């Protein structure tokens, strides 16, 4: 099942303080966002396959959890290399508000701080570790090549003890940027979750 991209163009442009379509320098994917600030300018061409999202809000001081998983096919040129570029995950609600926008920084794993990226499996799998979750509460990220095609990737993001606001207006859209922070190479994708529902008196969101 492929989840097709849908973002309310007017609402998203207004949320970013832009005038939709009027005075835009460029809007490659027609989403009403200027390419200079749009994290993914090829959303019309690349979608995230069967994405899953779990968000749990404990309180406003932190302690929430996030788990995201999805697959996307992106150009394999330039080389896919989160160690050098990091990774960005954006979660938006239907009004265009970015409730989560986290960029995991590049950098090789440092055994002293126990933080950073490791490339394994002959460069086919990239893993980010940070037991303290200092960047947006994110503790683990996995970017794995499917193996059948060079640019077919599976992405997993896990975090806890952070602030993960729950979207208030459904449906929810996720953007993954491989060529972070703003992809000019097509190495990114958008996906809208077909089903989202709240549990635990509105403190937990499940999307798939």
C-alpha positions, 0 to 999 in steps of 0.5 A: 500500500502506498500512501499518497502525499497530501498537504493543505497548501494554503494552511501550510504556506500560512503557517510558515509565514508565506503567501501561497503561490504569490511571490514565490521564487520557486515551488517545484512540487506545487505545495505552496511553499517556497523551495528555499524553505521547503524541506522536500521539493519533490513530494509529488514524485516520492511518497513514503510507503506504509508509514507508521507513527506512535506518539505518546505525550506524558507531560509538557516537561518531557517524557514523551515517546516517538516511533516512526517507520517507513520506506521510500525510494530516492535517487542514489546520487549523490551517495546516501550518507547520513554520517555526513548529512544527518537526517530530518523528520518533520511531522505536520498536522492537517492545518500545516503546523509542524508539531515535530521538526527534528534534524539529527546532526551528521557526525561519526559515532564518538565512543567517548560521548557514545553519540553519532552515526555508524555505517555497517553492512558495507555501507548499506545500513546507517545507525544513529545512537544517543542514549541521552537523546540530546537532540530532540529526545531522539535516541535511535535512527536506522537508515537501511538499504533494501538491497534490491535497489540502491535508493530504496530505504527503510527509515526508523526513528525512536525517541523518548524523554523528549517533547513530542507534541501531538497533532491536533488536526488530522490527517498527519503528514510525515516528511523524511529528508535524507539529504538534510536539512533541505533536499535539493537532490530529490532524496526525501519523501512525504507521506500522509497516514491513512488512519490515525486515532487517539488513545489514553484520553488523548495522550497517545496517537497511533497512525498507520 
